[in-house]
Amino acid sequence: MTEVRFRPLAASDGDRYVATGEWRGRAGGYAIQGKGATLVAELKATI
């Protein structure tokens, strides 16, 4: 498991990410390997 802490986001940040279409077919609705990495402040493995 991994704990994901997102950075503070404005509604426009989410709108821009959704518009990329990168979220489609992703567990959790984002892709940390791609543009979704800009939404994340910290990753922490918990197991």
BABANU-103002 format. One record per residue: residue in three letters; chain; x, y, z of N, C-alpha, C, O, CB in turn. Coordinates in Angstrom, 2 decimals, decimal comma. Glycine has a CB too. Layout:
BEGIN
<kolmi aa="Ala" ch="A" n_c1="X" n_c2="Y" n_c3="Z" ca_c1="X" ca_c2="Y" ca_c3="Z" c_c1="X" c_c2="Y" c_c3="Z" o_c1="X" o_c2="Y" o_c3="Z" cb_c1="X" cb_c2="Y" cb_c3="Z"/>
...
//
This chain:
BEGIN
<kolmi aa="Met" ch="A" n_c1="0,84" n_c2="-1,18" n_c3="0,00" ca_c1="0,00" ca_c2="0,00" ca_c3="0,00" c_c1="0,88" c_c2="1,23" c_c3="0,00" o_c1="2,02" o_c2="1,21" o_c3="0,47" cb_c1="-0,95" cb_c2="0,00" cb_c3="1,21"/>
<kolmi aa="Thr" ch="A" n_c1="0,33" n_c2="2,30" n_c3="-0,54" ca_c1="1,02" ca_c2="3,58" ca_c3="-0,58" c_c1="0,08" c_c2="4,67" c_c3="-0,14" o_c1="-1,06" o_c2="4,75" o_c3="-0,60" cb_c1="1,58" cb_c2="3,86" cb_c3="-1,98"/>
<kolmi aa="Glu" ch="A" n_c1="0,55" n_c2="5,52" n_c3="0,75" ca_c1="-0,21" ca_c2="6,70" ca_c3="1,17" c_c1="0,18" c_c2="7,85" c_c3="0,24" o_c1="1,36" o_c2="8,12" o_c3="0,02" cb_c1="0,07" cb_c2="7,06" cb_c3="2,68"/>
<kolmi aa="Val" ch="A" n_c1="-0,82" n_c2="8,51" n_c3="-0,30" ca_c1="-0,58" ca_c2="9,62" ca_c3="-1,23" c_c1="-1,14" c_c2="10,89" c_c3="-0,60" o_c1="-2,31" o_c2="10,94" o_c3="-0,21" cb_c1="-1,25" cb_c2="9,35" cb_c3="-2,63"/>
<kolmi aa="Arg" ch="A" n_c1="-0,29" n_c2="11,90" n_c3="-0,49" ca_c1="-0,74" ca_c2="13,21" ca_c3="0,01" c_c1="-0,70" c_c2="14,18" c_c3="-1,16" o_c1="0,35" o_c2="14,43" o_c3="-1,75" cb_c1="0,17" cb_c2="13,71" cb_c3="1,21"/>
<kolmi aa="Phe" ch="A" n_c1="-1,86" n_c2="14,72" n_c3="-1,47" ca_c1="-1,96" ca_c2="15,67" ca_c3="-2,57" c_c1="-1,59" c_c2="17,07" c_c3="-2,08" o_c1="-1,80" o_c2="17,41" o_c3="-0,92" cb_c1="-3,37" cb_c2="15,67" cb_c3="-3,17"/>
<kolmi aa="Arg" ch="A" n_c1="-1,04" n_c2="17,86" n_c3="-2,99" ca_c1="-0,74" ca_c2="19,25" ca_c3="-2,65" c_c1="-2,06" c_c2="20,01" c_c3="-2,61" o_c1="-3,06" o_c2="19,53" o_c3="-3,14" cb_c1="0,25" cb_c2="19,89" cb_c3="-3,68"/>
<kolmi aa="Pro" ch="A" n_c1="-2,09" n_c2="21,19" n_c3="-2,00" ca_c1="-3,32" ca_c2="21,98" ca_c3="-2,03" c_c1="-3,68" c_c2="22,29" c_c3="-3,49" o_c1="-2,85" o_c2="22,74" o_c3="-4,28" cb_c1="-3,14" cb_c2="23,31" cb_c3="-1,21"/>
<kolmi aa="Leu" ch="A" n_c1="-4,93" n_c2="22,03" n_c3="-3,83" ca_c1="-5,36" ca_c2="22,19" ca_c3="-5,22" c_c1="-6,51" c_c2="23,18" c_c3="-5,33" o_c1="-7,42" o_c2="23,21" o_c3="-4,50" cb_c1="-5,77" cb_c2="20,85" cb_c3="-5,80"/>
<kolmi aa="Ala" ch="A" n_c1="-6,46" n_c2="23,97" n_c3="-6,36" ca_c1="-7,60" ca_c2="24,81" ca_c3="-6,73" c_c1="-8,50" c_c2="23,98" c_c3="-7,64" o_c1="-8,05" o_c2="23,00" o_c3="-8,25" cb_c1="-7,13" cb_c2="26,15" cb_c3="-7,45"/>
<kolmi aa="Ala" ch="A" n_c1="-9,75" n_c2="24,35" n_c3="-7,74" ca_c1="-10,67" ca_c2="23,62" ca_c3="-8,63" c_c1="-10,13" c_c2="23,59" c_c3="-10,04" o_c1="-10,31" o_c2="22,60" o_c3="-10,76" cb_c1="-12,07" cb_c2="24,27" cb_c3="-8,61"/>
<kolmi aa="Ser" ch="A" n_c1="-9,46" n_c2="24,65" n_c3="-10,46" ca_c1="-8,92" ca_c2="24,70" ca_c3="-11,82" c_c1="-7,82" c_c2="23,66" c_c3="-12,04" o_c1="-7,63" o_c2="23,19" o_c3="-13,17" cb_c1="-8,38" cb_c2="26,10" cb_c3="-12,12"/>
<kolmi aa="Asp" ch="A" n_c1="-7,08" n_c2="23,31" n_c3="-10,99" ca_c1="-6,06" ca_c2="22,26" ca_c3="-11,11" c_c1="-6,71" c_c2="20,93" c_c3="-11,47" o_c1="-6,25" o_c2="20,22" o_c3="-12,36" cb_c1="-5,25" cb_c2="22,13" cb_c3="-9,80"/>
<kolmi aa="Gly" ch="A" n_c1="-7,78" n_c2="20,60" n_c3="-10,76" ca_c1="-8,50" ca_c2="19,37" ca_c3="-11,05" c_c1="-9,11" c_c2="19,38" c_c3="-12,43" o_c1="-9,07" o_c2="18,38" o_c3="-13,15" cb_c1="-9,57" cb_c2="19,14" cb_c3="-10,02"/>
<kolmi aa="Asp" ch="A" n_c1="-9,68" n_c2="20,50" n_c3="-12,80" ca_c1="-10,29" ca_c2="20,63" ca_c3="-14,13" c_c1="-9,25" c_c2="20,42" c_c3="-15,23" o_c1="-9,52" o_c2="19,73" o_c3="-16,21" cb_c1="-10,95" cb_c2="22,02" cb_c3="-14,29"/>
<kolmi aa="Arg" ch="A" n_c1="-8,07" n_c2="21,00" n_c3="-15,06" ca_c1="-7,01" ca_c2="20,83" ca_c3="-16,07" c_c1="-6,58" c_c2="19,37" c_c3="-16,17" o_c1="-6,38" o_c2="18,86" o_c3="-17,27" cb_c1="-5,79" cb_c2="21,71" cb_c3="-15,72"/>
<kolmi aa="Tyr" ch="A" n_c1="-6,45" n_c2="18,70" n_c3="-15,03" ca_c1="-6,05" ca_c2="17,30" ca_c3="-15,07" c_c1="-7,13" c_c2="16,44" c_c3="-15,72" o_c1="-6,81" o_c2="15,59" o_c3="-16,55" cb_c1="-5,76" cb_c2="16,79" cb_c3="-13,65"/>
<kolmi aa="Val" ch="A" n_c1="-8,37" n_c2="16,65" n_c3="-15,37" ca_c1="-9,47" ca_c2="15,88" ca_c3="-15,98" c_c1="-9,48" c_c2="16,08" c_c3="-17,49" o_c1="-9,71" o_c2="15,14" o_c3="-18,24" cb_c1="-10,84" cb_c2="16,30" cb_c3="-15,37"/>
<kolmi aa="Ala" ch="A" n_c1="-9,22" n_c2="17,30" n_c3="-17,94" ca_c1="-9,23" ca_c2="17,60" ca_c3="-19,37" c_c1="-8,15" c_c2="16,84" c_c3="-20,13" o_c1="-8,27" o_c2="16,65" o_c3="-21,34" cb_c1="-9,06" cb_c2="19,09" cb_c3="-19,58"/>
<kolmi aa="Thr" ch="A" n_c1="-7,08" n_c2="16,41" n_c3="-19,45" ca_c1="-6,02" ca_c2="15,66" ca_c3="-20,14" c_c1="-6,48" c_c2="14,27" c_c3="-20,54" o_c1="-5,94" o_c2="13,69" o_c3="-21,48" cb_c1="-4,78" cb_c2="15,56" cb_c3="-19,26"/>
<kolmi aa="Gly" ch="A" n_c1="-7,48" n_c2="13,72" n_c3="-19,84" ca_c1="-7,95" ca_c2="12,36" ca_c3="-20,11" c_c1="-7,03" c_c2="11,28" c_c3="-19,55" o_c1="-7,32" o_c2="10,09" o_c3="-19,67" cb_c1="-8,10" cb_c2="12,16" cb_c3="-21,58"/>
<kolmi aa="Glu" ch="A" n_c1="-5,92" n_c2="11,69" n_c3="-18,94" ca_c1="-4,95" ca_c2="10,72" ca_c3="-18,41" c_c1="-5,55" c_c2="9,84" c_c3="-17,31" o_c1="-5,10" o_c2="8,71" o_c3="-17,12" cb_c1="-3,74" cb_c2="11,46" cb_c3="-17,86"/>
<kolmi aa="Trp" ch="A" n_c1="-6,53" n_c2="10,32" n_c3="-16,62" ca_c1="-7,13" ca_c2="9,60" ca_c3="-15,51" c_c1="-7,92" c_c2="8,37" c_c3="-15,94" o_c1="-8,15" o_c2="7,47" o_c3="-15,13" cb_c1="-8,02" cb_c2="10,52" cb_c3="-14,73"/>
<kolmi aa="Arg" ch="A" n_c1="-8,34" n_c2="8,31" n_c3="-17,19" ca_c1="-9,18" ca_c2="7,19" ca_c3="-17,64" c_c1="-8,46" c_c2="5,86" c_c3="-17,47" o_c1="-7,30" o_c2="5,71" o_c3="-17,86" cb_c1="-9,58" cb_c2="7,39" cb_c3="-19,11"/>
<kolmi aa="Gly" ch="A" n_c1="-9,16" n_c2="4,91" n_c3="-16,90" ca_c1="-8,62" ca_c2="3,56" ca_c3="-16,73" c_c1="-7,58" c_c2="3,44" c_c3="-15,62" o_c1="-6,85" o_c2="2,45" o_c3="-15,56" cb_c1="-8,01" cb_c2="3,11" cb_c3="-18,00"/>
<kolmi aa="Arg" ch="A" n_c1="-7,51" n_c2="4,43" n_c3="-14,75" ca_c1="-6,51" ca_c2="4,41" ca_c3="-13,67" c_c1="-7,18" c_c2="4,11" c_c3="-12,34" o_c1="-8,25" o_c2="4,62" o_c3="-12,04" cb_c1="-5,77" cb_c2="5,75" cb_c3="-13,59"/>
<kolmi aa="Ala" ch="A" n_c1="-6,53" n_c2="3,26" n_c3="-11,56" ca_c1="-7,00" ca_c2="3,02" ca_c3="-10,20" c_c1="-6,84" c_c2="4,30" c_c3="-9,41" o_c1="-5,75" o_c2="4,89" o_c3="-9,40" cb_c1="-6,22" cb_c2="1,84" cb_c3="-9,53"/>
<kolmi aa="Gly" ch="A" n_c1="-7,87" n_c2="4,75" n_c3="-8,76" ca_c1="-7,81" ca_c2="5,99" ca_c3="-7,99" c_c1="-8,02" c_c2="7,23" c_c3="-8,83" o_c1="-8,13" o_c2="8,33" o_c3="-8,28" cb_c1="-6,50" cb_c2="6,08" cb_c3="-7,31"/>
<kolmi aa="Gly" ch="A" n_c1="-8,08" n_c2="7,10" n_c3="-10,13" ca_c1="-8,40" ca_c2="8,22" ca_c3="-10,99" c_c1="-7,25" c_c2="9,15" c_c3="-11,33" o_c1="-7,49" o_c2="10,24" o_c3="-11,85" cb_c1="-9,44" cb_c2="8,99" cb_c3="-10,36"/>
<kolmi aa="Tyr" ch="A" n_c1="-6,02" n_c2="8,75" n_c3="-11,07" ca_c1="-4,89" ca_c2="9,58" ca_c3="-11,46" c_c1="-3,71" c_c2="8,68" c_c3="-11,79" o_c1="-3,69" o_c2="7,51" o_c3="-11,40" cb_c1="-4,51" cb_c2="10,60" cb_c3="-10,34"/>
<kolmi aa="Ala" ch="A" n_c1="-2,75" n_c2="9,22" n_c3="-12,49" ca_c1="-1,56" ca_c2="8,46" ca_c3="-12,88" c_c1="-0,33" c_c2="9,19" c_c3="-12,35" o_c1="0,06" o_c2="10,23" o_c3="-12,88" cb_c1="-1,48" cb_c2="8,28" cb_c3="-14,44"/>
<kolmi aa="Ile" ch="A" n_c1="0,26" n_c2="8,67" n_c3="-11,32" ca_c1="1,41" ca_c2="9,33" ca_c3="-10,71" c_c1="2,61" c_c2="9,36" c_c3="-11,65" o_c1="3,50" o_c2="10,20" o_c3="-11,48" cb_c1="1,78" cb_c2="8,62" cb_c3="-9,41"/>
<kolmi aa="Gln" ch="A" n_c1="2,65" n_c2="8,47" n_c3="-12,63" ca_c1="3,79" ca_c2="8,43" ca_c3="-13,56" c_c1="3,74" c_c2="9,55" c_c3="-14,60" o_c1="4,75" o_c2="9,85" o_c3="-15,23" cb_c1="3,82" cb_c2="7,09" cb_c3="-14,27"/>
<kolmi aa="Gly" ch="A" n_c1="2,59" n_c2="10,15" n_c3="-14,77" ca_c1="2,44" ca_c2="11,15" ca_c3="-15,82" c_c1="2,13" c_c2="12,52" c_c3="-15,25" o_c1="2,73" o_c2="12,97" o_c3="-14,28" cb_c1="1,36" cb_c2="10,74" cb_c3="-16,79"/>
<kolmi aa="Lys" ch="A" n_c1="1,17" n_c2="13,17" n_c3="-15,88" ca_c1="0,77" ca_c2="14,52" ca_c3="-15,47" c_c1="0,22" c_c2="14,56" c_c3="-14,05" o_c1="0,27" o_c2="15,60" o_c3="-13,39" cb_c1="-0,26" cb_c2="15,07" cb_c3="-16,44"/>
<kolmi aa="Gly" ch="A" n_c1="-0,32" n_c2="13,45" n_c3="-13,59" ca_c1="-0,85" ca_c2="13,37" ca_c3="-12,23" c_c1="0,20" c_c2="13,63" c_c3="-11,16" o_c1="-0,14" o_c2="13,98" o_c3="-10,03" cb_c1="-1,47" cb_c2="12,03" cb_c3="-12,00"/>
<kolmi aa="Ala" ch="A" n_c1="1,46" n_c2="13,46" n_c3="-11,49" ca_c1="2,54" ca_c2="13,71" ca_c3="-10,53" c_c1="2,53" c_c2="15,17" c_c3="-10,07" o_c1="3,00" o_c2="15,47" o_c3="-8,97" cb_c1="3,90" cb_c2="13,37" cb_c3="-11,15"/>
<kolmi aa="Thr" ch="A" n_c1="2,00" n_c2="16,07" n_c3="-10,88" ca_c1="1,96" ca_c2="17,48" ca_c3="-10,49" c_c1="0,94" c_c2="17,74" c_c3="-9,38" o_c1="0,96" o_c2="18,80" o_c3="-8,76" cb_c1="1,63" cb_c2="18,35" cb_c3="-11,70"/>
<kolmi aa="Leu" ch="A" n_c1="0,05" n_c2="16,78" n_c3="-9,13" ca_c1="-0,98" ca_c2="16,93" ca_c3="-8,11" c_c1="-0,51" c_c2="16,44" c_c3="-6,74" o_c1="-1,15" o_c2="16,74" o_c3="-5,73" cb_c1="-2,21" cb_c2="16,18" cb_c3="-8,51"/>
<kolmi aa="Val" ch="A" n_c1="0,59" n_c2="15,71" n_c3="-6,70" ca_c1="1,02" ca_c2="15,00" ca_c3="-5,50" c_c1="2,13" c_c2="15,73" c_c3="-4,76" o_c1="3,08" o_c2="16,21" o_c3="-5,37" cb_c1="1,48" cb_c2="13,60" cb_c3="-5,85"/>
<kolmi aa="Ala" ch="A" n_c1="1,99" n_c2="15,82" n_c3="-3,44" ca_c1="3,02" ca_c2="16,43" ca_c3="-2,60" c_c1="3,95" c_c2="15,38" c_c3="-2,01" o_c1="5,15" o_c2="15,64" o_c3="-1,84" cb_c1="2,38" cb_c2="17,23" cb_c3="-1,47"/>
<kolmi aa="Glu" ch="A" n_c1="3,41" n_c2="14,18" n_c3="-1,70" ca_c1="4,24" ca_c2="13,17" ca_c3="-1,02" c_c1="3,67" c_c2="11,77" c_c3="-1,24" o_c1="2,46" o_c2="11,58" o_c3="-1,27" cb_c1="4,32" cb_c2="13,47" cb_c3="0,49"/>
<kolmi aa="Leu" ch="A" n_c1="4,56" n_c2="10,81" n_c3="-1,40" ca_c1="4,21" ca_c2="9,39" ca_c3="-1,45" c_c1="4,92" c_c2="8,70" c_c3="-0,31" o_c1="6,08" o_c2="8,97" o_c3="-0,03" cb_c1="4,58" cb_c2="8,74" cb_c3="-2,82"/>
<kolmi aa="Lys" ch="A" n_c1="4,20" n_c2="7,79" n_c3="0,36" ca_c1="4,80" ca_c2="7,07" ca_c3="1,48" c_c1="4,33" c_c2="5,63" c_c3="1,43" o_c1="3,13" o_c2="5,35" o_c3="1,54" cb_c1="4,43" cb_c2="7,73" cb_c3="2,84"/>
<kolmi aa="Ala" ch="A" n_c1="5,27" n_c2="4,71" n_c3="1,26" ca_c1="4,92" ca_c2="3,28" ca_c3="1,29" c_c1="4,56" c_c2="2,91" c_c3="2,71" o_c1="5,30" o_c2="3,23" o_c3="3,64" cb_c1="6,08" cb_c2="2,38" cb_c3="0,75"/>
<kolmi aa="Thr" ch="A" n_c1="3,41" n_c2="2,23" n_c3="2,89" ca_c1="2,96" ca_c2="1,87" ca_c3="4,23" c_c1="3,12" c_c2="0,39" c_c3="4,52" o_c1="3,04" o_c2="-0,03" o_c3="5,67" cb_c1="1,54" cb_c2="2,26" cb_c3="4,42"/>
<kolmi aa="Ile" ch="A" n_c1="3,34" n_c2="-0,41" n_c3="3,49" ca_c1="3,58" ca_c2="-1,84" ca_c3="3,67" c_c1="4,73" c_c2="-2,25" c_c3="2,77" o_c1="5,11" o_c2="-3,42" o_c3="2,75" cb_c1="2,29" cb_c2="-2,69" cb_c3="3,36"/>
//
